[in-house]
Amino acid sequence: MARRYGGHAHDPVPMPRRRGLWRLSGLALLLAVLGLPALRAPRAQPVSATEYQVKAAYLLKFGSYVEWPPQAFEQRDSPFVIGVLAADAVAEEVERAAMAAMVEGRPVQVRRLDQSEAGTTGAHMVFIDRSRSGQLADTLALARGRPLLTVTESEQALAQGGMINFVIVENKVRFDIALAPAEAGQLKISARLLSVARRVLKG
């Protein structure tokens, strides 16, 4: 079944406020198009629950801006599956965000993965956090050519075949996109998502 853009793309995502850690960035385009603010990352906290609340919300929004091939979903009501290869605290944030979420009318399931499972779980998206950077190349190789949106947070990720990579720019959560690996996996990323990326790599 061909998937469409839109749907819940403009619905605001409620984000928790923690005084002294986060504030709105003023990136109005991100707020208007994705329904999410680009938020300030906490200082001197390499793994922050608040940072990953924001990233988890982005993961769910990404699902509404990517078109998967028809065979990626067995049935019209099949769930949207997010695989997580990450520290337990990070996986918990993604699970919490997904509890009442829908992606284009589909319920969301979160599966915690081992590295060997990255390309074989039937997931539609996999998030690999920075704690797994030593396994990144092998994990991305397993996913290569599959209709699996790979989302990472490593400087080397896009060069190694990742599709979307989170970055912190001036203490704000942003993301870069590589088109070639997405196209190799038969994924079509919406121009609207491309328009709010920090960088888009076309080669």
LINQUITA-V258723 format. One record per backbone hydrogen bond with DSSP energy under -0.5 kcal/mol. CO is the residue of the C=O (numbers start at 0). NH is the residue of the N-H. Records with the same first field share a line. If there is no record, write none. Layout:
CO = NH  NH
This chain:
4 = 6
5 = 7  8
7 = 10
11 = 13
17 = 20  21
22 = 39
25 = 27
26 = 30
27 = 31
28 = 32
29 = 33  34  35
30 = 34
34 = 12
36 = 38
37 = 24
38 = 172
41 = 44
47 = 51
48 = 52
49 = 53
50 = 54
51 = 55
52 = 56
53 = 57
54 = 58
55 = 59
56 = 60
57 = 61
58 = 62
60 = 63
61 = 64
62 = 65
63 = 5
64 = 189
65 = 67
66 = 187
67 = 2
68 = 71
69 = 72
74 = 77
78 = 80
79 = 81  108
80 = 82  123  124
81 = 110
82 = 126
83 = 85  112
84 = 128
86 = 90
87 = 91
88 = 92
89 = 93
90 = 94
91 = 95
92 = 96
93 = 97
94 = 98
95 = 98
97 = 100
100 = 107
101 = 103
102 = 105
105 = 102
106 = 79
108 = 81
110 = 83
113 = 116
114 = 117
116 = 119  120
123 = 148
124 = 82
125 = 127  150
126 = 84  128
127 = 152
128 = 131
129 = 132
131 = 134
132 = 135
134 = 138
135 = 139
136 = 140
137 = 141
138 = 142
139 = 143
142 = 145
145 = 147
147 = 149
148 = 125  150
149 = 162  163
150 = 127
151 = 165
153 = 156
155 = 159
156 = 159  161
157 = 160
162 = 177
163 = 151
164 = 175
166 = 168  173
167 = 169
168 = 171
170 = 40
171 = 168  173
173 = 166
174 = 197  198
175 = 164
176 = 178  200
177 = 181
178 = 182
179 = 183
180 = 184
181 = 186
182 = 185
186 = 188
187 = 66
189 = 193
190 = 194
191 = 195
192 = 195  196
193 = 196
198 = 176
199 = 201
200 = 178  179
